[in-house]
Amino acid sequence: MLDASYYKKTDEIIAKHPREERSLIPIIQEIQEEFRYLPPELLTYVAGEIGITETKAFSVASFYENFSFEAKGKYVIKVCDGTACHVRKSIPIIERVQKELGLDKKKHTTDDQLFSLETVSCLGACGLAPAVMVNDEVHPKMTPDKMMDLIEELRGEE
């Protein structure tokens, strides 16, 4: 159950848009940007507020891969495993991060909600392969050791 502050912020976001079906995507994009994920309770709430069915809202949100119904960590680590990155050894980076942070294919976020790990098909930075993105910052020519240094640096910011 979400506390009232989530609904208050969602009301502020909804108020910036027409209460119509066409506003669904921009509204849920803002919600996800605010909370780093799309809480299912808020999707249901938005559907009611803009006059569409819950089924329609969930079908739209689940169609687009960029919407996540699971809470993410403060730092979202996206490791590219596209062709250029894969060939330049992105898999050892993924495996090291999983091992060091206690993550696996089913568990993507650390218990302290500090880190989330995602494998992505392409970051559009093939010349920098293997590339990793942490939140909105690209880190080029990554290695497992450099990745661990970066994680320690991020932990130090806490």
JOMOTA-V374340 format. One record per residue. N is the residue number from 0. RES is the residue in three letters. BURIAL is 1 if it has 9 or more other ideal C-beta (glycine too) atoms within 8 Angstrom, else 0. Layout:
# JOMOTA-V374340
n;res;burial
N;RES;BURIAL
N;RES;BURIAL
This chain:
# JOMOTA-V374340
n;res;burial
0;MET;0
1;LEU;0
2;ASP;0
3;ALA;0
4;SER;0
5;TYR;1
6;TYR;1
7;LYS;0
8;LYS;1
9;THR;1
10;ASP;0
11;GLU;0
12;ILE;1
13;ILE;1
14;ALA;0
15;LYS;0
16;HIS;1
17;PRO;0
18;ARG;0
19;GLU;0
20;GLU;0
21;ARG;0
22;SER;1
23;LEU;1
24;ILE;1
25;PRO;0
26;ILE;1
27;ILE;1
28;GLN;0
29;GLU;1
30;ILE;1
31;GLN;1
32;GLU;0
33;GLU;0
34;PHE;1
35;ARG;1
36;TYR;1
37;LEU;1
38;PRO;1
39;PRO;0
40;GLU;1
41;LEU;1
42;LEU;1
43;THR;1
44;TYR;1
45;VAL;1
46;ALA;1
47;GLY;0
48;GLU;0
49;ILE;1
50;GLY;0
51;ILE;0
52;THR;0
53;GLU;1
54;THR;0
55;LYS;1
56;ALA;1
57;PHE;1
58;SER;0
59;VAL;1
60;ALA;1
61;SER;0
62;PHE;0
63;TYR;0
64;GLU;0
65;ASN;0
66;PHE;1
67;SER;0
68;PHE;0
69;GLU;0
70;ALA;0
71;LYS;1
72;GLY;1
73;LYS;0
74;TYR;1
75;VAL;1
76;ILE;1
77;LYS;1
78;VAL;1
79;CYS;1
80;ASP;1
81;GLY;1
82;THR;0
83;ALA;1
84;CYS;1
85;HIS;1
86;VAL;0
87;ARG;0
88;LYS;1
89;SER;1
90;ILE;0
91;PRO;0
92;ILE;1
93;ILE;1
94;GLU;1
95;ARG;1
96;VAL;1
97;GLN;1
98;LYS;0
99;GLU;0
100;LEU;1
101;GLY;0
102;LEU;1
103;ASP;0
104;LYS;0
105;LYS;0
106;LYS;0
107;HIS;1
108;THR;1
109;THR;1
110;ASP;0
111;ASP;0
112;GLN;0
113;LEU;1
114;PHE;1
115;SER;1
116;LEU;1
117;GLU;1
118;THR;0
119;VAL;1
120;SER;0
121;CYS;0
122;LEU;1
123;GLY;0
124;ALA;1
125;CYS;1
126;GLY;0
127;LEU;0
128;ALA;1
129;PRO;1
130;ALA;1
131;VAL;1
132;MET;1
133;VAL;1
134;ASN;0
135;ASP;0
136;GLU;0
137;VAL;1
138;HIS;1
139;PRO;0
140;LYS;0
141;MET;1
142;THR;1
143;PRO;1
144;ASP;0
145;LYS;1
146;MET;1
147;MET;1
148;ASP;0
149;LEU;1
150;ILE;1
151;GLU;0
152;GLU;0
153;LEU;1
154;ARG;0
155;GLY;0
156;GLU;0
157;GLU;0
